[in-house]
Amino acid sequence: MQLMSNGLPGHEHDLYPIVSDSIWIGGHSEYSGLNEGIPYWLNGLIPLAYGLDDDRLKNQSWQVVDYILSHQQSDGWLGPEAPGQRDIWGRFPLCLGLKQLVEADPSRSSESNVLPALHEFISLMHRMLVQNVGYREFWGRVRYPDMIIVLQWLYEKHPGNHTDNLLATMSLLNQHGLSWAQYYSQANYIFKDLDLVQPPITGGSATFPYVHAVNAAQGHITRKKEFEGSPLYSRFNNDVSLLQSTRNGVNWTLTYHGDPAGSVIGDERESGLGPNRGYDPSALSNDFKDASLTINSSELCTAVETMYSLSYLYHAMGDKVFADQCERAAFNALPVSFTDDLWAHQYLVVANQPFSYSLSGPKPFWNTGDQSIVYGMGLPKFLSASFAQAGPNGLAHVLLSPAQISTTLHSGTHIDLACNTTYPFGNTLHYTFTASAPFKLHLRLPSWATDYEILALSDGGVSMTYTASNLTPDPHTGMLYLDLLDSGTVEYKLRTGIRTEDRGNDTISVYHGALLYALDVGFVDTITEAVSGAAGANTNTISTSRIPTQAHDHIITNTKPWNIAIDPSTLEYHTLSTPDDVDALPNPIWAYEAPPNWITAQGCEIADWGLEKQLPTIPPKREQRRCSGKVREVVLRPYGSLKVHMAVLPVMELGGRKRADGDSERVEVME
């Protein structure tokens, strides 16, 4: 997160017209008529600023918030639109940002009248919903659970005399919104390849709001909205069927559209089961129509919305798969999308992406764009969701990572706790804590862990060792809990091994712990001058004089063959001798060859595996695969550190052995 502050997310207020010259603060820039630029930016910058306790970023947040609140219109409207132009959607992320501001800085929020401004706007929104005006854009009608999160929080924490209005507004948003629960049903969900649907699904299709990847992520990006929406709304109407609808939504979205890094596949619209956008699905055999995706891309904003949705769902519903999938996206889909210094990012990432440069000719993508204002939300909101209260006197570490917390439990027990760890590169977590009274510490056991050991030591010298023989996780939440005294340490060790997941057409993805491993195809980064261009309608370009020296465009090419098949029986995990030594971990960690872990396997180049619209297409069927050179050792590294990579690999039986002299056997060589 410090790299985020030092990089692009922490400097958009200085140079990015959508922020620095936004129409929200009296300027002239915006990237679309939805007027969501500043709201999205605040929604990410506020948790970053307060997560780091960064005064520079805090001041930027308050400078913008104070302007917006001081220019609130007399009827309660927040933002630049005149009455006839209003649509409430762009206010949803703004209100999420203001909610976080009140939680992080209640004193200054009170001075700036944040809560009164929110209630005034919500009263206006209620009147607009009653009149059925200002709720036109489908973006708001599918992402409305974001606003329900705010309304629920106000209802529970700061209702004032607005209780009835808050409940009525929740009901109206749901009533006028699109029904995710209806879509996530056996009768309506589209289980087949979306590229085969006729007539084709376009931006104007009735089903498009449901198959837009970010909608699915917010609902699992937009479905994140549904992922979020069902458990939220079920609390107020006691409809438990919405919870199953949510589980269906997560399961079906990740089963039919999930990429190996934990995000949702789709460049705007979710992709189908074909191997490449733009490829003729009718030309595929039935084998390939049923194969999972190996080519199609995922958006960066989909990754951050997926993380947020899944973290919320774990807090709300407790299904351990939600936390597992949230960490998979956080430690794979997110870091692969930006350069290690966080001054540049990719809009789209492809699981099999051996190079990254400007394409010519027909493009393989449905759409591309810019999301600089969005990706700042990822890690800060992950950190915000890392801990939760568990019962009256319990603290739970739900999303594993280095973090610290100072909080008072419902019982009145005050706790200061720090987790020092190299997770996900190392699998040992060290906790130190002081508390005003004994309490329960809950630790999540990831589903991939094959064993664990916990050593708890109080400052008074009392020690306890826990293993699977005397401590069993909750089968639903995956939580282990310890009874701790008022101060001490806990060492939590996780054990695991290599595992693979089938991606269809006899291809696999390879994992160890929370990390996805991809084929190292080499790395040459040609840095070019950053190009200043409009990100969308009504957007001013950045003047050359304002582009910082750290900002560049990158052309990244491979130096090793990418068309490799591997023998899964030869996969072998390697790590440096100090994977759990925090001080030894490189910074930045998501740079090429920086992580202390890697996997080797026997592999070979295979013939007749080419490109389709400038990206690797599906490999030949297994029975048609032939090595075109010697079998040799290949290296797989953590996916997030490989900006070019191959993460979905075809498999072959290559003998599973090496000669004594280290020269590999020649197997199925095609001369």
CORWO-V183456 format. One record per backbone hydrogen bond with DSSP energy under -1.0 kcal/mol. NH is the residue of the N-H (numbers start at 1). CO is the residue of the C=O. E is the energy in kcal/mol with one decimal. If there is no record, write none. Layout:
NH & CO & E
NH & CO & E
//
This chain:
5 & 1 & -2.1
6 & 2 & -2.3
7 & 3 & -1.5
8 & 342 & -2.7
10 & 4 & -1.7
11 & 8 & -1.8
15 & 11 & -1.2
16 & 12 & -2.1
19 & 16 & -2.3
20 & 16 & -3.0
21 & 17 & -1.7
22 & 19 & -1.3
23 & 29 & -1.6
25 & 22 & -1.4
26 & 23 & -1.0
27 & 22 & -2.9
28 & 21 & -1.2
29 & 21 & -3.0
30 & 538 & -1.5
35 & 32 & -1.5
40 & 36 & -2.3
41 & 37 & -2.2
42 & 38 & -2.9
43 & 39 & -2.1
44 & 40 & -1.0
45 & 41 & -2.9
46 & 42 & -2.2
48 & 44 & -1.4
49 & 45 & -3.3
50 & 46 & -2.3
51 & 47 & -1.9
52 & 48 & -1.7
54 & 49 & -2.7
58 & 54 & -2.5
59 & 55 & -2.6
60 & 56 & -1.7
61 & 57 & -2.4
62 & 58 & -2.7
63 & 59 & -2.4
64 & 60 & -1.8
65 & 61 & -2.7
66 & 62 & -2.9
67 & 63 & -1.3
68 & 64 & -2.4
69 & 65 & -2.9
70 & 66 & -2.2
71 & 67 & -1.1
72 & 69 & -1.3
73 & 77 & -2.5
76 & 73 & -2.5
85 & 82 & -2.1
86 & 83 & -1.0
88 & 134 & -3.0
91 & 88 & -1.8
92 & 89 & -2.0
95 & 91 & -2.9
96 & 92 & -2.0
97 & 93 & -2.0
98 & 94 & -2.4
99 & 95 & -2.4
100 & 96 & -1.9
101 & 97 & -1.8
102 & 98 & -2.2
103 & 99 & -2.0
104 & 100 & -2.5
105 & 101 & -2.7
109 & 105 & -2.3
110 & 106 & -1.9
111 & 107 & -1.8
112 & 108 & -2.2
113 & 110 & -1.1
114 & 109 & -2.3
117 & 113 & -1.8
118 & 114 & -2.3
119 & 115 & -2.5
120 & 116 & -2.3
121 & 117 & -2.3
122 & 118 & -2.7
123 & 119 & -2.2
124 & 120 & -1.8
125 & 121 & -2.9
126 & 122 & -2.5
127 & 123 & -1.8
128 & 124 & -2.5
129 & 125 & -2.5
130 & 126 & -2.3
131 & 127 & -1.8
133 & 128 & -2.6
141 & 137 & -1.2
142 & 138 & -1.4
143 & 139 & -1.7
146 & 143 & -1.8
147 & 144 & -1.1
148 & 144 & -1.7
149 & 145 & -2.0
150 & 146 & -1.1
151 & 147 & -2.5
152 & 148 & -3.1
153 & 149 & -2.0
154 & 150 & -2.6
155 & 151 & -2.5
156 & 152 & -2.1
157 & 153 & -2.9
158 & 154 & -1.3
162 & 159 & -2.5
166 & 162 & -2.6
167 & 163 & -2.1
168 & 164 & -2.4
169 & 165 & -2.3
170 & 166 & -2.1
171 & 167 & -2.1
172 & 168 & -2.3
173 & 169 & -2.5
174 & 170 & -2.1
175 & 171 & -2.6
176 & 172 & -2.6
177 & 173 & -1.2
178 & 141 & -2.5
183 & 179 & -1.4
184 & 180 & -2.9
185 & 183 & -2.0
189 & 185 & -2.7
196 & 193 & -1.8
205 & 202 & -1.7
208 & 205 & -1.1
210 & 207 & -1.2
211 & 207 & -1.2
213 & 268 & -3.7
216 & 212 & -2.6
217 & 213 & -1.7
218 & 214 & -3.1
218 & 221 & -9.9
219 & 224 & -1.9
221 & 217 & -2.4
224 & 219 & -4.1
225 & 222 & -1.3
227 & 223 & -6.6
228 & 224 & -4.3
229 & 225 & -3.5
230 & 226 & -2.2
232 & 228 & -1.9
233 & 229 & -2.8
234 & 230 & -2.5
236 & 233 & -1.6
237 & 233 & -1.4
238 & 234 & -1.6
240 & 238 & -1.1
242 & 239 & -1.5
243 & 240 & -1.1
244 & 240 & -1.0
245 & 241 & -2.0
246 & 242 & -2.0
247 & 243 & -2.2
248 & 244 & -2.8
249 & 245 & -2.5
250 & 246 & -2.5
251 & 247 & -2.6
252 & 248 & -3.3
253 & 249 & -2.1
254 & 250 & -2.4
255 & 251 & -2.1
256 & 252 & -2.6
257 & 253 & -2.0
259 & 263 & -2.4
262 & 259 & -2.0
265 & 257 & -3.9
266 & 297 & -2.9
267 & 269 & -1.0
269 & 267 & -1.5
270 & 211 & -3.9
279 & 276 & -2.3
283 & 280 & -1.8
284 & 281 & -1.8
289 & 285 & -1.8
290 & 286 & -1.3
291 & 288 & -1.1
298 & 349 & -2.5
300 & 347 & -1.8
303 & 299 & -1.4
304 & 300 & -1.8
305 & 301 & -2.1
306 & 302 & -2.5
307 & 303 & -2.2
308 & 304 & -2.0
309 & 305 & -2.8
310 & 306 & -2.7
311 & 307 & -2.3
312 & 308 & -2.3
313 & 309 & -2.6
314 & 310 & -2.2
315 & 311 & -2.0
316 & 312 & -2.4
317 & 313 & -3.4
318 & 314 & -1.2
320 & 476 & -2.1
322 & 319 & -1.6
324 & 320 & -2.2
325 & 321 & -2.6
326 & 322 & -2.0
327 & 323 & -2.3
328 & 324 & -2.0
329 & 325 & -2.1
330 & 326 & -2.4
331 & 327 & -2.5
333 & 261 & -1.3
334 & 329 & -2.4
336 & 332 & -1.6
337 & 334 & -1.5
338 & 335 & -1.1
339 & 344 & -2.3
342 & 339 & -1.9
346 & 337 & -3.5
349 & 298 & -2.2
353 & 645 & -1.6
356 & 556 & -3.3
374 & 371 & -1.2
375 & 371 & -1.6
377 & 374 & -2.2
378 & 375 & -1.0
381 & 377 & -1.9
382 & 378 & -1.7
383 & 379 & -2.8
384 & 380 & -2.1
385 & 381 & -1.4
386 & 383 & -1.7
388 & 396 & -1.9
390 & 394 & -2.6
395 & 440 & -2.5
396 & 388 & -3.3
397 & 442 & -2.8
398 & 386 & -2.3
399 & 386 & -1.4
403 & 419 & -1.2
405 & 417 & -2.9
407 & 415 & -2.4
409 & 413 & -3.1
411 & 392 & -2.0
412 & 409 & -1.8
415 & 407 & -3.1
416 & 434 & -2.7
417 & 405 & -2.8
418 & 432 & -2.4
419 & 403 & -3.6
420 & 430 & -3.3
425 & 422 & -2.4
429 & 492 & -2.7
430 & 420 & -2.1
431 & 490 & -3.3
432 & 418 & -2.0
433 & 488 & -2.2
434 & 416 & -2.1
435 & 486 & -3.9
436 & 414 & -2.1
439 & 484 & -1.7
440 & 393 & -2.2
441 & 482 & -2.4
442 & 395 & -3.0
443 & 480 & -3.1
444 & 397 & -1.5
445 & 478 & -3.2
449 & 446 & -1.6
450 & 495 & -2.7
451 & 495 & -1.2
453 & 493 & -2.0
454 & 466 & -2.7
455 & 491 & -2.4
456 & 464 & -3.0
457 & 489 & -2.9
458 & 462 & -3.0
459 & 487 & -1.9
461 & 458 & -2.1
464 & 456 & -2.4
466 & 454 & -3.0
470 & 467 & -1.3
471 & 467 & -1.5
474 & 479 & -2.5
478 & 474 & -2.5
480 & 443 & -2.9
482 & 441 & -2.5
484 & 439 & -3.1
488 & 433 & -2.1
489 & 457 & -3.0
490 & 431 & -2.2
491 & 455 & -2.5
492 & 429 & -2.8
493 & 453 & -3.1
494 & 427 & -2.7
495 & 451 & -2.5
499 & 511 & -2.4
501 & 509 & -2.3
503 & 507 & -2.7
508 & 649 & -2.5
509 & 501 & -1.9
511 & 499 & -2.9
512 & 515 & -2.1
515 & 512 & -1.7
517 & 510 & -3.1
518 & 637 & -2.8
519 & 646 & -3.0
520 & 635 & -2.9
524 & 557 & -1.8
526 & 555 & -3.3
528 & 553 & -2.7
537 & 31 & -1.0
539 & 536 & -1.0
546 & 543 & -1.9
547 & 544 & -1.0
551 & 548 & -1.4
553 & 528 & -2.1
555 & 526 & -2.3
556 & 356 & -2.3
557 & 524 & -2.2
559 & 521 & -1.9
560 & 521 & -2.5
564 & 562 & -2.2
565 & 604 & -2.6
566 & 650 & -2.3
567 & 602 & -2.4
570 & 567 & -2.2
571 & 568 & -1.5
572 & 600 & -2.3
574 & 598 & -2.9
576 & 596 & -1.9
581 & 578 & -1.6
585 & 582 & -1.2
594 & 591 & -2.1
598 & 574 & -2.1
599 & 636 & -2.8
600 & 572 & -2.6
601 & 634 & -1.8
603 & 632 & -3.0
604 & 565 & -2.0
606 & 563 & -2.3
607 & 626 & -2.2
612 & 615 & -3.4
615 & 612 & -1.1
617 & 610 & -2.1
624 & 621 & -1.6
625 & 622 & -1.4
627 & 668 & -1.6
628 & 605 & -2.7
632 & 603 & -2.9
634 & 601 & -3.1
636 & 599 & -3.6
637 & 518 & -2.5
639 & 516 & -3.1
641 & 638 & -1.8
642 & 639 & -1.6
645 & 353 & -2.6
647 & 351 & -1.7
649 & 508 & -2.8
651 & 506 & -2.0
652 & 566 & -2.0
662 & 659 & -2.0
670 & 627 & -3.2
//
